[in-house]
C-alpha cells in the first residue's frame, strides 16, 4: 500500500533546507538555556556549548540517514521499531513525548519571564491553554511563520550584541571558557546537556529527504551549515552575556538577554528583546503542542499509549484528546517546576530519543549510509554522558517517568496475551 501513496515534491534546495534548520534551532532556546547553563558551569558554558553542538551534529547525521531510508512521519519512533524492535521504538517515542512535554513547559515559562516576570506561573499556564485552543482548531505554525520568527529573533539578538558592546561597559575578563568553570568538569558537561535544549529541532533538516533536490548532497550540507551558523549565533550571544552580566549575573537572571540589553542604556532594546523572546516562545510552544499531539496519536494507534488518545476531531481533524491531555500535564508542570527543571527534564527525554536514533542508524547497511559510522558512536556516547550528568532531579524524575511508561506497556502486552 505504501507504494501507492503520492510522493512529496522535491522543491527545496540547500538554501531552503538551511533556513528550515535555522528556523528549528534559532528560537526560544537562546532566551532560556544560558541561565541554567551558567548556574552549572560558570563561564565554562562556552565549552559546554561546543560539546552540545558536536553531539547535536552526530545525532543529526543519524537522523538524516534514517529519514532517507524511512521517509515517513513518526521519526525515531518509527526508526527504532523498524531497525531495532518495537520496544526500542516505544522508548524513543516515550522519550520524545516526555521530553517535548517538558519543552512545552519551558517555552511557556520563558514566554512569561519576558512578558510578566512577576506573575510567571499563571501567565505561563494561560499561554498553554491559549495555544492549545489555537492548535485544537487545526492552526499550526507554518514554514513562513518560522522564517518570520527567525528574522525577528536574529534582529533582536543583533540589537542586543551591538547595544551592549557599544553602549554598555563589557568586561572581557569575565569571559574565561577554560578558567571559569565554577562546577568543574562535571558542571561543564552538565551545561552541555542543558544547552542541548537550545539546539532542539536541528534534525528537522534530516526529515526533508523526500522534499529536497539531490538529498544525498543537500541534506548533509544543510545540516552542517545550519548547525555552524547556529553555533556562531549562540556563541556570540553567550560571550556577550558573560562580558555584560558575568557568569553569576547570567545564572541569576530569569531573562538574561533582556537584562544584558538593559545594561546598554539604550532604552529601545529592552522592549525589542522582550517582544522577540515572547514571539519565539509562543511560536515554539505552538509547534510543540502540535508535534507532541501527533506523536501521541501515532503511539496511541499502535497501542503504545492509551488508545482513547488516538481520537481525531471530526471537524478540525486534529488529535484533540492528545492535545487536551498534553495541556493538562503542561499546566501542572508550569505551576510546580522552575525553568531549569523543565529544561533538564526536556533534555533527558530528547537525549534518550536520539540515543535510540544513533543505535538504529548503526544497524543500517552500507547502501543507506551517508556518514561514517563513527558519528553514531560519538552520538550514542555523547547522549549517554549528557543524560547522566544532567541535574539529579531531572535524571531521577525522568528515569521514574520512563519506568512508568515501560511498566504500563509491559502490563498492557501481558493483558492482551491473556
C-alpha positions as CSV (number, residue, x, y, z in Angstrom):
1,X,0.0,0.0,0.0
2,X,2.9,2.3,0.8
3,X,3.9,2.3,-2.9
4,X,0.5,3.8,-3.9
5,X,1.0,6.8,-1.7
6,X,1.9,10.0,-3.6
7,X,5.4,11.3,-3.2
8,X,6.2,14.8,-1.9
9,X,7.5,17.3,-4.4
10,X,11.3,17.9,-4.5
11,X,11.3,21.7,-4.4
12,X,13.8,22.6,-1.8
13,X,17.5,23.5,-2.4
14,X,20.3,23.8,0.1
15,X,19.4,27.4,1.0
16,X,15.8,26.4,1.7
17,X,16.9,23.4,3.8
18,X,19.3,25.7,5.8
19,X,16.5,28.1,6.5
20,X,14.3,25.3,7.8
21,X,17.2,24.2,10.1
22,X,17.7,27.7,11.4
23,X,14.0,28.1,12.0
24,X,14.1,24.9,14.1
25,X,17.1,26.0,16.2
26,X,17.4,29.7,16.5
27,X,14.3,30.5,18.6
28,X,13.2,30.4,22.1
29,X,16.1,28.2,23.3
30,X,18.5,31.1,23.1
31,X,16.4,33.1,25.5
32,X,16.0,30.3,28.0
33,X,19.1,28.0,28.2
34,X,22.0,30.2,29.1
35,X,20.9,31.0,32.7
36,X,20.7,27.3,33.9
37,X,23.9,26.6,31.9
38,X,25.8,29.4,33.7
39,X,24.5,28.1,37.0
40,X,26.0,24.8,36.3
41,X,29.4,25.8,34.7
42,X,30.0,29.5,35.1
43,X,31.8,30.9,32.0
44,X,32.8,27.4,31.0
45,X,29.3,27.2,29.5
46,X,31.2,28.1,26.3
47,X,32.9,24.7,26.4
48,X,29.6,23.1,27.1
49,X,28.0,24.9,24.1
50,X,30.7,23.4,21.8
51,X,30.1,19.9,23.3
52,X,26.4,20.2,22.8
53,X,26.9,21.2,19.2
54,X,29.1,18.2,18.5
55,X,26.6,15.8,20.0
56,X,23.8,17.6,18.0
57,X,25.7,17.1,14.8
58,X,26.3,13.4,15.5
59,X,22.6,12.9,16.2
60,X,21.6,14.8,13.1
61,X,23.7,12.5,10.9
62,X,21.9,9.5,12.3
63,X,18.5,11.1,11.7
64,X,19.5,12.1,8.1
65,X,20.4,8.6,7.2
66,X,17.3,7.1,8.8
67,X,14.9,9.7,7.3
68,X,16.3,9.0,3.8
69,X,15.6,5.2,4.3
70,X,12.2,5.7,6.0
71,X,10.7,8.9,4.6
72,X,7.5,8.8,6.7
73,X,6.2,10.6,9.8
74,X,7.0,9.3,13.3
75,X,10.7,10.0,13.4
76,X,12.8,7.8,15.7
77,X,9.6,6.1,17.0
78,X,9.4,4.5,13.5
79,X,13.2,4.1,13.1
80,X,13.5,2.2,16.4
81,X,10.6,-0.1,15.6
82,X,12.0,-0.8,12.1
83,X,15.7,-1.2,12.8
84,X,15.7,-2.5,16.4
85,X,12.4,-3.7,17.9
86,X,9.0,-2.3,18.9
87,X,10.4,-1.9,22.5
88,X,13.2,0.4,21.2
89,X,10.6,2.3,19.2
90,X,8.5,2.8,22.3
91,X,11.5,4.1,24.3
92,X,12.2,6.6,21.6
93,X,8.5,7.7,21.3
94,X,8.0,7.9,25.1
95,X,11.3,9.8,25.4
96,X,10.1,12.3,22.8
97,X,6.7,12.7,24.4
98,X,8.0,13.3,27.9
99,X,10.9,15.4,26.7
100,X,8.9,17.6,24.5
101,X,6.1,17.9,27.1
102,X,8.8,19.4,29.4
103,X,9.8,21.6,26.5
104,X,6.3,23.0,26.3
105,X,6.6,23.9,30.0
106,X,10.0,25.5,29.4
107,X,8.7,27.6,26.5
108,X,5.6,28.7,28.4
109,X,7.8,29.7,31.4
110,X,10.2,31.6,29.1
111,X,7.3,33.5,27.5
112,X,6.1,34.5,30.9
113,X,9.6,35.5,32.1
114,X,9.9,38.0,29.2
115,X,6.3,39.5,29.4
116,X,5.3,39.1,33.0
117,X,8.2,38.2,35.3
118,X,6.2,39.0,38.4
119,X,3.3,36.6,37.5
120,X,5.3,34.0,35.7
121,X,3.4,30.8,36.6
122,X,-0.2,31.9,36.0
123,X,0.8,33.7,32.7
124,X,2.6,30.6,31.6
125,X,-0.4,28.4,32.3
126,X,-2.7,30.9,30.4
127,X,-0.3,30.7,27.4
128,X,-0.5,26.9,27.4
129,X,-4.3,27.0,27.4
130,X,-4.5,29.7,24.7
131,X,-2.1,27.9,22.3
132,X,-3.8,24.6,22.9
133,X,-7.1,26.2,21.9
134,X,-5.4,27.6,18.7
135,X,-3.9,24.2,17.8
136,X,-7.2,22.5,18.6
137,X,-8.8,24.3,15.7
138,X,-6.1,23.0,13.3
139,X,-3.9,26.1,13.2
140,X,-0.2,25.2,13.3
141,X,3.0,27.2,12.7
142,X,3.8,27.3,9.0
143,X,7.2,27.5,7.3
144,X,6.5,31.1,6.5
145,X,5.9,31.9,10.2
146,X,9.0,30.1,11.1
147,X,11.0,32.4,8.8
148,X,9.4,35.4,10.3
149,X,10.3,34.3,13.9
150,X,13.9,33.6,12.9
151,X,14.2,37.0,11.3
152,X,12.7,38.7,14.4
153,X,15.0,36.8,16.8
154,X,18.1,37.5,14.7
155,X,17.3,41.2,14.6
156,X,16.7,41.3,18.4
157,X,19.9,39.4,19.1
158,X,21.9,41.6,16.8
159,X,20.4,44.6,18.6
160,X,21.5,43.2,22.0
161,X,25.0,42.5,20.9
162,X,25.5,45.9,19.3
163,X,23.8,47.8,22.2
164,X,25.7,46.0,25.0
165,X,29.1,46.1,23.3
166,X,28.8,49.7,22.1
167,X,26.6,51.4,24.6
168,X,27.4,49.2,27.6
169,X,30.6,48.5,29.5
170,X,31.6,44.9,28.8
171,X,34.3,43.3,30.9
172,X,36.2,40.8,28.8
173,X,38.0,39.3,31.8
174,X,34.7,37.6,32.7
175,X,34.9,35.5,29.5
176,X,37.1,32.6,30.7
177,X,36.0,29.4,28.9
178,X,38.7,27.3,30.4
179,X,39.5,29.1,33.7
180,X,36.0,30.0,34.8
181,X,34.5,26.5,35.3
182,X,32.7,27.0,38.6
183,X,31.4,23.5,38.6
184,X,34.5,21.7,37.4
185,X,34.3,19.2,34.5
186,X,31.0,17.8,35.8
187,X,29.4,21.2,35.7
188,X,30.8,21.8,32.2
189,X,29.3,18.6,30.9
190,X,26.0,19.3,32.7
191,X,25.9,22.7,31.0
192,X,26.3,20.9,27.7
193,X,23.3,18.8,28.5
194,X,21.2,21.9,29.4
195,X,22.4,23.8,26.3
196,X,21.5,20.8,24.1
197,X,17.9,22.0,24.7
198,X,18.8,25.1,22.7
199,X,19.7,23.0,19.7
200,X,16.5,21.0,19.8
201,X,14.9,20.9,16.4
202,X,18.2,20.6,14.4
203,X,17.2,17.2,13.0
204,X,14.2,18.9,11.2
205,X,16.6,19.2,8.2
206,X,17.1,15.4,8.3
207,X,13.4,14.8,7.8
208,X,13.4,16.6,4.4
209,X,14.7,13.6,2.4
210,X,11.6,13.4,0.2
211,X,11.3,17.2,-0.4
212,X,14.8,18.3,-1.3
213,X,16.6,18.2,-4.6
214,X,19.6,15.8,-4.6
215,X,19.1,14.8,-0.9
216,X,22.3,12.8,-0.7
217,X,24.2,16.0,-1.3
218,X,21.8,18.6,0.0
219,X,20.9,17.2,3.5
220,X,24.5,16.8,4.8
221,X,25.5,20.2,3.5
222,X,22.4,21.9,5.0
223,X,22.9,20.1,8.4
224,X,26.5,21.3,8.6
225,X,25.7,24.9,7.5
226,X,22.7,25.3,9.8
227,X,24.5,23.9,12.8
228,X,27.6,26.0,12.1
229,X,25.5,29.2,11.8
230,X,23.5,28.4,14.9
231,X,26.7,27.7,16.9
232,X,28.2,31.1,15.8
233,X,25.0,32.9,16.8
234,X,24.8,31.1,20.2
235,X,28.5,31.6,20.9
236,X,28.2,35.4,20.2
237,X,25.2,35.7,22.5
238,X,27.0,33.7,25.2
239,X,30.1,35.8,25.1
240,X,28.0,39.0,25.2
241,X,26.1,37.8,28.2
242,X,29.2,36.8,30.1
243,X,31.0,40.1,29.3
244,X,28.0,42.1,30.3
245,X,26.4,40.3,33.2
246,X,29.2,37.9,34.2
247,X,28.6,34.2,34.9
248,X,26.9,34.9,38.2
249,X,24.6,37.6,36.8
250,X,23.6,35.4,33.8
251,X,22.9,32.5,36.2
252,X,20.7,34.6,38.5
253,X,18.6,36.2,35.7
254,X,15.2,34.8,34.6
255,X,15.6,36.8,31.3
256,X,19.4,37.2,30.7
257,X,19.1,38.5,27.1
258,X,16.8,41.3,28.2
259,X,18.9,42.1,31.3
260,X,22.0,42.3,29.1
261,X,20.2,44.7,26.8
262,X,19.2,46.9,29.8
263,X,22.8,47.5,30.7
264,X,23.4,49.4,27.4
265,X,21.4,52.4,28.4
266,X,19.6,52.2,25.0
267,X,16.0,52.2,26.2
268,X,14.5,50.8,23.0
269,X,16.5,47.5,23.2
270,X,14.6,46.2,26.2
271,X,11.1,46.1,24.5
272,X,12.6,44.7,21.3
273,X,14.2,41.8,23.1
274,X,11.1,41.1,25.2
275,X,8.9,41.0,22.1
276,X,11.3,38.7,20.3
277,X,11.6,36.4,23.3
278,X,7.8,36.2,23.7
279,X,7.2,35.7,19.9
280,X,9.9,32.9,19.7
281,X,8.5,31.2,22.8
282,X,4.9,31.3,21.6
283,X,5.9,30.0,18.1
284,X,7.9,27.2,19.6
285,X,5.1,26.3,22.0
286,X,2.5,26.1,19.2
287,X,4.8,23.9,17.2
288,X,5.5,21.7,20.2
289,X,1.8,21.2,21.1
290,X,1.1,20.1,17.5
291,X,4.1,17.8,17.3
292,X,3.6,16.1,20.7
293,X,-0.1,15.7,20.0
294,X,0.6,13.9,16.7
295,X,3.3,11.7,18.1
296,X,0.9,10.8,20.9
297,X,-1.7,10.0,18.2
298,X,0.8,7.7,16.4
299,X,1.7,5.9,19.6
300,X,-1.9,5.5,20.7
301,X,-2.8,3.9,17.3
302,X,-0.1,1.3,17.9
303,X,-1.3,0.8,21.5
304,X,1.9,2.3,23.0
305,X,-0.3,4.9,24.7
306,X,-3.9,4.6,25.8
307,X,-6.0,4.1,22.7
308,X,-8.5,6.7,23.6
309,X,-5.8,9.3,22.8
310,X,-6.0,8.2,19.2
311,X,-9.2,10.1,18.6
312,X,-9.3,12.7,15.8
313,X,-11.7,15.6,16.0
314,X,-14.4,15.0,13.3
315,X,-14.5,18.7,12.3
316,X,-11.0,20.1,13.0
317,X,-9.1,16.9,12.1
318,X,-6.7,17.2,15.0
319,X,-5.7,14.7,17.8
320,X,-7.9,16.7,20.2
321,X,-7.8,14.3,23.2
322,X,-4.0,14.0,23.0
323,X,-3.6,17.8,22.9
324,X,-6.0,18.4,25.8
325,X,-4.2,15.7,27.9
326,X,-0.9,17.4,27.0
327,X,-2.3,20.8,28.1
328,X,-3.3,19.4,31.5
329,X,0.1,17.9,32.1
330,X,2.0,21.1,30.9
331,X,-0.1,23.3,33.1
332,X,0.7,21.1,36.1
333,X,4.4,21.4,35.2
334,X,4.5,25.2,34.8
335,X,2.7,25.6,38.2
336,X,5.2,23.4,40.0
337,X,8.6,23.3,38.4
338,X,11.2,26.0,37.6
339,X,12.7,26.7,34.2
340,X,16.0,24.8,35.0
341,X,14.0,21.7,36.0
342,X,11.9,21.9,32.8
343,X,14.9,22.2,30.6
344,X,16.8,19.4,32.4
345,X,13.8,17.1,32.1
346,X,13.3,18.0,28.5
347,X,16.9,17.2,27.7
348,X,16.6,13.9,29.4
349,X,13.8,12.8,27.2
350,X,15.2,14.2,24.0
351,X,18.7,12.7,24.6
352,X,17.0,9.3,25.1
353,X,15.2,9.8,21.8
354,X,18.5,10.5,19.9
355,X,20.3,7.6,21.7
356,X,17.8,5.3,20.0
357,X,18.3,7.1,16.7
358,X,22.1,6.5,16.9
359,X,21.6,2.9,17.7
360,X,19.2,2.4,14.9
361,X,21.5,4.2,12.4
362,X,24.4,2.0,13.5
363,X,22.5,-1.0,12.1
364,X,21.9,0.5,8.6
365,X,23.7,-1.3,5.8
366,X,26.3,0.3,3.6
367,X,23.9,1.3,0.8
368,X,21.9,3.5,3.2
369,X,24.9,5.1,4.9
370,X,25.7,8.8,4.2
371,X,28.1,9.5,7.1
372,X,30.9,7.5,8.8
373,X,29.6,5.0,11.4
374,X,32.0,6.7,13.9
375,X,29.5,9.5,14.2
376,X,26.9,7.1,15.6
377,X,29.4,6.1,18.3
378,X,30.0,9.8,19.1
379,X,26.3,10.4,19.2
380,X,25.4,7.4,21.4
381,X,28.2,8.0,23.8
382,X,27.5,11.8,23.9
383,X,23.8,11.3,24.6
384,X,24.6,8.8,27.4
385,X,27.2,11.1,29.1
386,X,25.0,14.2,28.8
387,X,22.0,12.4,30.3
388,X,23.8,11.1,33.4
389,X,25.3,14.5,34.1
390,X,22.1,16.4,34.0
391,X,20.8,17.9,37.3
392,X,20.0,15.0,39.6
393,X,16.3,15.9,39.9
394,X,15.9,15.8,36.2
395,X,17.6,12.4,35.9
396,X,15.6,10.9,38.8
397,X,12.2,12.2,37.7
398,X,13.0,11.3,34.0
399,X,14.0,7.8,35.0
400,X,10.9,7.4,37.1
401,X,8.6,8.5,34.3
402,X,10.5,6.3,31.9
403,X,9.9,3.3,34.2
404,X,6.2,4.2,34.4
405,X,5.9,4.0,30.7
406,X,7.8,0.7,30.4
407,X,5.7,-0.9,33.2
408,X,2.5,0.3,31.6
409,X,3.4,-1.1,28.2
410,X,4.6,-4.4,29.6
411,X,1.3,-4.7,31.6
412,X,-0.8,-3.9,28.6
413,X,1.1,-6.5,26.4
414,X,0.6,-9.1,29.1
415,X,-3.1,-8.3,29.4
416,X,-3.5,-8.6,25.6
417,X,-2.0,-12.1,25.5
418,X,-4.1,-13.3,28.4
